[in-house]
Amino acid sequence: MIDFRPFYQQIATTNLSAWLETLPLQLKQWEKQTHGDYAKWVKIVDFLPHLTADQIDLKTAVKSARDFPLSDGEQQRLVYHLKQLMPWRKGPYHLYGVHIDCEWRSDFKWDRVLPHLSALQDRTILDVGCGSGYHMWRMVGEGAKMVVGIDPTELFLCQFEAVRKLLNNDRRANLIPLGIEQMQPLGVFDTVFSMGVLYHRKSPLDHLSQLKDQLRKGGELVLETLVIDGDVNTVLVPADRYAKMKNVYFIPSVACLINWLQKVGFCHVRCVDEAMTTLEEQRKTDWLDNESLIDFLDPEDHSKTIEGYPAPKRAVIIANK
Ligand SMILES: Nc1ncnc2c1ncn2[C@@H]1O[C@H](C[S@+](CC[C@H]([NH3+])C(=O)[O-])CC(=O)[O-])[C@@H](O)[C@H]1O
């Protein structure tokens, strides 16, 4: 099983120590209700070789390398284990010459977000819905003091731990398998990211309040989500699926989102980027068996989803507590 005790030790003497009142018990309960695949995935992480990287780059990529390359056999073994953790959705990772070419080019999103952030150097950061943790490593690459990601999906925890093992077991980032709604309000993080999560939440204003509860006063929220064109009163609530996803609830316009953020008490709210999702950013690769964006769009008209809604467009909003 994945051992969270090093994380408890790490936070015991920091401003996250209040979390120790609830977290160990929550994670014990979480572990009890994990399913069979979790134990299998943890074993795969255990089977990964212990390699020591001479070079690690988290600033321009997520990459580890040795001064001398792996043998063909060693590399095949690494690919074999890592492929058992498919589907790999968010990346890419370059680990000892193995290129995990994930469905999403998460580096594209990072490039859209990073120029607008307050410097991450020495910050304590929460990444809500962190997936396999790609952006967490890039935050570490920007000099963050500590990055905590939360994501309830068991596979993503195991992918994160696999990558961590191949990054010299770096402990500056940690993934905690909880949903944001399960977190006690800590009010200590300097920056809170919520990227790609808001539209999955049934109650978007509650989500925004929960994000605010995790920030220190003056701290920065980075919110990235699907948006549609329209005015302050425009919000799409898909009847059934949106781009084949059944768990999409609210897709507001930028003006509507800014209004929501101001209503829950954020200040200095500004939209810093809007971009259509391209077929270069989300596409099928050898690291997933599932469908991808091309299958979610109207084959005759890529400006629409297969259900006839506007095709995915995403905005980045920054705000302060
Ligand atoms: N209640 C919840 N609390 C926390 N996480 C959740 C919750 N519900 C779902 N998630 C997690 O939020 C992530 C959303 S993906 C964005 C990944 C990354 N941030 C990215 O910007 O590329 C976007 C997408 O796949 O649509 C998934 O990893 C879920 O498990």
The ligand as a Gaussian input file, in Angstrom:
#p B3LYP/6-31G(d) Opt

LIG

0 1
 N      -14.304000      16.317000      -6.010000
 C      -13.124000      16.315000      -6.571000
 N      -12.061000      16.819000      -5.909000
 C      -10.834000      16.805000      -6.480000
 N      -10.598000      16.293000      -7.716000
 C      -11.622000      15.792000      -8.397000
 C      -12.925000      15.781000      -7.883000
 N      -13.757000      15.224000      -8.803000
 C      -12.993000      14.888000      -9.862000
 N      -11.702000      15.214000      -9.615000
 C      -10.533000      15.011000     -10.474000
 O      -10.400000      16.143000     -11.306000
 C       -9.628000      15.784000     -12.450000
 C      -10.183000      16.478000     -13.665000
 S       -9.115000      16.392000     -15.084000
 C       -8.022000      17.730000     -14.826000
 C       -6.614000      17.326000     -14.510000
 C       -5.617000      18.469000     -14.387000
 N       -5.929000      19.350000     -13.256000
 C       -5.516000      19.268000     -15.639000
 O       -5.906000      20.426000     -15.645000
 O       -5.040000      18.720000     -16.642000
 C      -10.119000      17.066000     -16.342000
 C      -10.929000      16.102000     -17.063000
 O      -10.470000      14.952000     -17.226000
 O      -12.043000      16.470000     -17.542000
 C       -9.664000      14.259000     -12.540000
 O       -8.366000      13.782000     -12.332000
 C      -10.629000      13.841000     -11.458000
 O      -10.278000      12.622000     -10.854000

